[in-house]
């Protein structure tokens, strides 16, 4: 699933809530089919939340962010999505210090997330 080119205003409207971000991840992550990360089975049932899936075989609950770029981030998905947008649309890039100031994050957090984005395989 791809997001078409848009302005920052359109982007903010599209991903203005955590649930909209999770819905996008849910549809992207499992658009082809669900496969359990633990036992590789494909049968699923409802997970702990609306955006989770649970393996019907082993019972492993997989969140929408697990095994993705957003796994274990300590700030809102809305901010993470917008940071990715800003990193990807700026021709000359954007510094981690600018990201930390604009999104009120610790410099190290912004730096590490930016590096994670730049080094992540581009399949999502």
MOJOGI-V525678 format. One record per residue. N is the residue number from 1. RES is the residue in three letters. PHI is phi in degrees with one decimal (NA if undefined). PSI is psi in whole degrees, -180 to 180 (NA if undefined). D_CENTER is the distance of its C-alpha to the mean C-alpha in whole Angstrom. Layout:
((N/RES/PHI/PSI/D_CENTER) (N/RES/PHI/PSI/D_CENTER))
This chain:
((1/UNK/NA/129/13) (2/UNK/-114.1/149/13) (3/UNK/-100.5/126/13) (4/UNK/-71.8/159/16) (5/UNK/-58.8/136/18) (6/UNK/-154.8/169/18) (7/UNK/-77.5/166/19) (8/UNK/-62.2/-33/17) (9/UNK/-66.1/-46/19) (10/UNK/-63.5/-41/18) (11/UNK/-61.0/-47/14) (12/UNK/-62.9/-34/15) (13/UNK/-67.7/-42/17) (14/UNK/-67.8/-35/14) (15/UNK/-122.1/48/11) (16/UNK/-81.6/-14/14) (17/UNK/-128.7/161/13) (18/UNK/-59.0/-42/10) (19/UNK/-64.8/-37/12) (20/UNK/-66.1/-38/11) (21/UNK/-66.1/-44/7) (22/UNK/-65.2/-38/7) (23/UNK/-62.5/-42/10) (24/UNK/-62.1/-46/8) (25/UNK/-62.7/-43/6) (26/UNK/-56.5/-50/9) (27/UNK/-66.9/-35/11) (28/UNK/-73.5/-45/10) (29/UNK/-66.7/-42/10) (30/UNK/-114.9/29/13) (31/UNK/-65.3/-33/15) (32/UNK/-87.7/-51/17) (33/UNK/-179.6/161/18) (34/UNK/-90.2/135/17) (35/UNK/-137.0/127/18) (36/UNK/-62.1/133/19) (37/UNK/-69.6/-25/17) (38/UNK/-88.3/-48/21) (39/UNK/-119.4/-1/23) (40/UNK/67.6/13/22) (41/UNK/-77.3/159/24) (42/UNK/-109.3/-6/22) (43/UNK/-79.7/133/24) (44/UNK/-129.3/162/21) (45/UNK/-144.1/177/22) (46/UNK/-60.9/136/20) (47/UNK/-90.1/-167/18) (48/UNK/-66.6/-28/18) (49/UNK/-133.1/176/16) (50/UNK/-58.4/-33/16) (51/UNK/-100.9/12/12) (52/UNK/-105.1/160/14) (53/UNK/-129.7/145/16) (54/UNK/-118.9/135/19) (55/UNK/-69.9/129/21) (56/UNK/-71.8/-20/25) (57/UNK/-88.2/-58/26) (58/UNK/-101.8/-12/25) (59/UNK/84.4/6/23) (60/UNK/-65.0/127/20) (61/UNK/-94.6/120/18) (62/UNK/-109.1/123/14) (63/UNK/-81.4/163/11) (64/UNK/-66.4/-23/8) (65/UNK/-94.9/-14/6) (66/UNK/-64.7/141/9) (67/UNK/61.4/31/10) (68/UNK/-130.0/178/6) (69/UNK/-58.9/-25/6) (70/UNK/-95.4/4/4) (71/UNK/-61.3/126/8) (72/UNK/65.1/20/10) (73/UNK/-71.2/150/9) (74/UNK/-107.2/18/12) (75/UNK/-136.0/164/11) (76/UNK/-60.7/147/10) (77/UNK/-60.2/-34/7) (78/UNK/-59.3/-41/9) (79/UNK/-70.1/-43/10) (80/UNK/-60.3/-45/7) (81/UNK/-60.6/-46/7) (82/UNK/-67.7/-36/10) (83/UNK/-62.4/-42/11) (84/UNK/-62.9/-42/9) (85/UNK/-58.0/-49/12) (86/UNK/-64.0/-40/14) (87/UNK/-64.7/-39/14) (88/UNK/-82.6/-26/14) (89/UNK/-93.0/-19/17) (90/UNK/-81.8/118/19) (91/UNK/-57.5/-43/22) (92/UNK/-91.6/3/23) (93/UNK/82.9/178/20) (94/UNK/-137.4/137/19) (95/UNK/-75.3/155/20) (96/UNK/-64.9/-33/18) (97/UNK/-67.1/-38/21) (98/UNK/-65.7/-42/21) (99/UNK/-62.8/-42/17) (100/UNK/-64.4/-38/18) (101/UNK/-71.0/-46/21) (102/UNK/-66.7/-34/19) (103/UNK/-109.0/11/17) (104/UNK/53.2/50/19) (105/UNK/-115.8/156/17) (106/UNK/-60.5/143/19) (107/UNK/-55.8/-44/20) (108/UNK/-62.8/-38/19) (109/UNK/-63.4/-48/16) (110/UNK/-63.3/-44/15) (111/UNK/-61.4/-49/17) (112/UNK/-64.3/-39/15) (113/UNK/-68.8/-41/11) (114/UNK/-59.9/-45/13) (115/UNK/-62.0/-41/15) (116/UNK/-60.4/-43/12) (117/UNK/-64.0/-45/10) (118/UNK/-66.9/-29/14) (119/UNK/-100.6/-2/14) (120/UNK/-77.2/140/11) (121/UNK/-60.1/136/13) (122/UNK/-87.7/49/12) (123/UNK/-98.4/-11/12) (124/UNK/-108.2/NA/8))
